Amino acid sequence: MKCIVKDTGLVIASEVEEAKTFKTRLLGLMFRPSLAKGKGLWLEPCPQIHMFFMRFAIDVIFVDHSGLIIGVLENFKPWRVSPIFWGARGTLELPAGTLNGKVKKGDRVEFVRP
């Protein structure tokens, strides 16, 4: 699936992998060498992330049940823990530099399946 900003049509990620089980959410991007441009990882449910054992920084958006972005972290570095974003349905992890100020709290996103 892909993720777009509803109002602008900006494609945030053209290929979004889903992590829906406890194990896939826990592992997330840990131990991977990188995340390719245009790709993302959707963790659901997920109001908070950790960056333990990560090898690279990422951009992150926290999204509520209606698609509203309630939190944005850019260039979030390894060995950090994010704040808890109460009300977040899930989290989209992206390569660092993807957002680059183009997405903000209050924007709405949509996940589109091919």
Long-range contacts (C-beta under 8 A, 24 or more apart in sequence): 1-42, 1-111, 1-112, 1-113, 1-114, 2-111, 2-112, 2-114, 3-40, 3-42, 3-92, 3-109, 3-110, 3-111, 3-112, 4-109, 4-110, 4-112, 5-102, 5-103, 5-107, 5-108, 5-109, 5-110, 6-67, 6-107, 6-108, 6-109, 6-110, 7-107, 7-108, 10-102, 10-103, 12-40, 12-61, 12-92, 12-94, 12-98, 12-99, 12-103, 12-109, 13-38, 13-39, 13-40, 13-92, 13-94, 13-98, 14-38, 14-39, 15-39, 15-40, 16-40, 16-41, 16-42, 16-92, 16-111, 17-41, 17-42, 18-42, 18-44, 19-43, 19-44, 20-44, 28-93, 29-54, 29-58, 29-93, 30-54, 31-55, 34-95, 35-93, 35-94, 35-95, 36-95, 37-95, 37-98, 39-94, 39-95, 40-92, 40-93, 40-94, 40-98, 41-92, 41-93, 42-90, 42-91, 42-92, 42-111, 43-90, 43-91, 43-92, 43-93, 44-89, 44-90, 44-91, 45-88, 45-89, 45-90, 46-88, 46-90, 46-91, 47-84, 47-85, 47-86, 47-87, 47-88, 47-91, 48-81, 48-82, 48-83, 48-84, 48-85, 48-88, 49-76, 49-81, 49-82, 49-91, 49-93, 50-80, 50-81, 50-82, 51-76, 51-77, 51-78, 51-79, 51-80, 51-81, 52-78, 52-79, 53-78, 54-78, 54-79, 56-95, 56-96, 57-96, 58-93, 58-94, 58-95, 58-96, 59-93, 59-94, 59-95, 59-96, 59-97, 59-98, 59-99, 60-91, 60-92, 60-93, 60-94, 61-91, 61-92, 61-94, 61-99, 61-103, 61-109, 62-88, 62-90, 62-91, 63-88, 63-89, 63-90, 63-91, 63-92, 63-109, 64-88, 64-89, 65-89, 66-108, 67-108, 67-109, 67-110, 68-106, 68-107, 68-108, 69-103, 69-104, 69-105, 69-106, 69-107, 69-108, 69-109, 70-105, 71-105, 72-99, 72-103, 72-104, 72-105, 74-99, 74-100, 74-101
